[in-house]
Amino acid sequence: MGNRAEEDYNFVFKVVLIGESGVGKTNLLSRFTRNEFSHDSRTTIGVEFSTRTVMLGTAAIKAQIWDTAGLERYRAITSAYYRGAVGALLVFDLTKHQTYAVVERWLKELYDHAEATIVVMLVGNKSDLSQSREVPTEEARMFAENNGLLFLETSALDSTNVELAFETVLKEIFAKVSKQRQNNARTNAVTLGSGPAGQELGPGEKRACCISL
Amino acid sequence: MASDGARKQFWKRGSSKVPGSIQHVYGAQHPPFDPLVHGTLLTATPKVPTTPVKATRASTFQEFESSTSDAWDAGEDDDELLAMAAESLNTAVVMETAHRVLRNHSQRQGRPRPPGAPEPSAEPSADPSAAPGGDLRLVKSVSESHASCPEGIVSDAAPLQRSQSLPHAATVALGGAPEPSALSTSALSEREASRLDKFKHLLAGPNTDLEELRKLSWSGIPKPVRAITWKLLSGYLPANVDRRPATLQRKQKEYFAFIDHYYDSRNDEVHQDTYRQIHIDIPRMSPEALILQPKVTEIFERILFIWAIRHPASGYVQGINDLVTPFFVVFICEYIDDEDADSADISRVPEDVLRNVEADTYWCMSRLLDGIQDNYTFAQPGIQMKVKMLEELVSRIDEQVHRHLGQHEVRYLQFTFRWMNNLLTRELPLRCTVRLWDTYQSEPEGFANFHLYVCAAFLVRWRKEILEERDFQELLLFLQNLPTAHWGDEDASLLLAEAYASSSPSRTPPITTRSEASALQWASRAGQCPCCWLQAPAGEERPCWSRSPRRGTGHGQAW
């Protein structure tokens, strides 16, 4: 049952996918982890989970990605999953301005429950539907810059930038972790910033959620 | 149900403020929406039920009659509900059924189970209400012939499929207990024919014995009588045969009055978010071939929108949409010949029939949701509580599986949230959901309480795979994508039998007895918090989750 080839990895990074319902979070994830796209993928209920291991230099990084439902009613459940995340993709649909207008609220939600040092990328999805674009690229880019977020436009449908988006986030996390490890060379704990007590690195860096913020 | 007596009094008093079929909902945080207070509930022309009814002004006798007539209906409903509450299922019959299914299954599987179960008996059951478990192989072959889904037969060892794509390939065969004509052996045929006869006899009236109907339905309802049996079991149809046509007509009229009155408001500012969500969710449902037919899409939109704005305590929550499908499919199957409802061409169904199916679906779905609305109110306290209860249950039924999950840091909420929120509709093919619902509707609180035992049986069903997996991520991937695409009637029946066995007092005395109503009530009576099982301080009766619904897991300190 599972892919045994993926067993060897040096790091597990927990990443969350957030954003309004229907912006394409689940398809971004399935494109990244299984190279699949479905026009009628089912609505995500609560939180769903997927993984993929990527190589960054000589390090094998296992991305443990939590795809959260956009529906507001699930917020009480889903926000619990932000804890321990070291990366987030905040997705909006660039053909629906309403999904972009609430990005700030999502950001607040994220920072309320995750650590402030979390790596966040703003993702404008559905770039293949440029004829019905409602959010100008520059506007979103400016917002991202002002808020210290990474930014990319993607299309889960035609694969544009999907790989790049996830890899950029993972690289950024990896860079932070590496820097942290150098700083804390003498300690056993790998943390980014001031992590909550009790989240120590497991032996061999092989436990889920082993990198805490 | 505790307030039934009082409610009945209220109804009988004949107050003019009769709120249709809106009932007080356990767990709701706001009083039910009353259209008579918030606007004029229309009155309808009593003429033709299939034409859209327009609002007529004025206080005519017809208006009075139409706004109060369901008071009597409600009164009778209450009688039926009270009767339901008072009577519990005949434990001996169900137990016997459960044991028989388990026995036959273990015989086939060649593994010892259940302890203490008597030796399998060879003679066919004399009791037609028992499960079709006399010869499971025969049943299986029948249910497979009904299923007629070549792609549906997937090996357990096949790569995991995302559950989203689960029922696509598998045709929905709502065979249930098979029809006599489709049977391959005379013995089975005879038994099933007699079963169907028994159903028909019960349904013929003049008054259907609902207790008897529940007993019979527990082990599966034959397809030809499933629609009417569901309507009776849900309390939508009166037990009295003579009153059924009038009741149906009135409820159908009432539903379309709601449509006339409310549906145009879907683009108003207050409702547009609700409508938008429903509108983008329906195309993401399954089975696509059915749901994506424009007429069906519109029907689902109307049903969900009307339900949502009439139940503002919860409104529309994803998952509720999946609860429409089984009713719609079962009711529409009365009118189409196709074996598989998946690809049934609805455009061939007459317009008035479709309207009736829509109204019936709305009311039956409403009744189901009345029992589980706290699953969908703010912070979803019903689900949080049920996940806790499930965890407790599994720790008693299969401590090894429970410990294994814990050791690998898998939390129940991570994979059972969807089981509760969508009542397993995402985990099982539609045909299994339909079979499950035969039983849920025969149980006193099937969707709220017995569902927990089914979930526990469902989890333990995968114990071998779970125990073999020693990695958090692989465990979670497996649990979120369980390979059930090929499941049929037999698997569903087995699950129900296992669930019954674990809910029965003889096997797990500490949990509860089903005749004592819900486990929640049991916990409250025992003075324990139903989510954390801590003892309540003297005099404190409310469970902790109802005090601080935002923190389903932060119970301890709430006491």
Contacts between the chains, C-beta under 8 A, distances in Angstrom:
chain1	res1	chain2	res2	distance
A	1	B	160	6.4
A	1	B	465	6.7
A	1	B	469	6.8
A	1	B	474	6.7
A	1	B	478	5.8
A	2	B	160	8.0
A	2	B	469	7.3
A	2	B	471	7.3
A	2	B	473	7.8
A	2	B	474	3.9
A	2	B	477	6.3
A	2	B	478	7.2
A	7	B	471	7.6
A	21	B	277	6.4
A	21	B	280	6.8
A	21	B	281	7.9
A	21	B	318	7.7
A	22	B	280	4.6
A	30	B	162	7.6
A	38	B	164	7.3
A	38	B	165	7.5
A	40	B	283	6.0
A	40	B	284	5.7
A	40	B	288	5.8
A	40	B	292	7.9
A	41	B	164	5.7
A	41	B	284	6.7
A	42	B	163	8.0
A	42	B	164	3.9
A	42	B	284	5.3
A	42	B	285	7.2
A	42	B	286	7.0
A	42	B	426	7.2
A	43	B	281	5.4
A	43	B	284	5.0
A	43	B	318	4.9
A	45	B	318	6.2
A	45	B	319	5.9
A	45	B	417	6.8
A	45	B	418	4.2
A	45	B	421	5.3
A	45	B	422	5.9
A	45	B	426	6.6
A	46	B	413	7.8
A	46	B	417	3.9
A	46	B	418	5.8
A	46	B	421	6.6
A	47	B	414	6.8
A	47	B	417	7.3
A	48	B	480	5.9
A	49	B	414	7.2
A	49	B	473	7.6
A	49	B	476	5.0
A	49	B	477	6.6
A	49	B	480	5.9
A	50	B	477	7.2
A	51	B	473	5.1
A	51	B	477	7.2
A	62	B	473	7.6
A	64	B	473	6.3
A	69	B	318	6.8
A	71	B	277	7.1
A	71	B	317	6.9
A	71	B	318	5.1
A	73	B	314	8.0
A	73	B	315	7.7
A	73	B	317	4.7
A	73	B	318	7.7
A	73	B	376	7.0
A	73	B	378	7.7
A	73	B	380	6.9
A	74	B	318	7.7
A	74	B	380	7.7
A	76	B	378	7.7
A	76	B	379	4.2
A	76	B	380	6.8
A	76	B	550	6.3
A	76	B	552	7.9
A	77	B	380	6.8
A	77	B	383	7.9
A	77	B	413	7.0
A	77	B	417	6.2
A	80	B	413	7.8
A	208	B	409	6.5
A	208	B	472	4.4
A	208	B	473	6.4
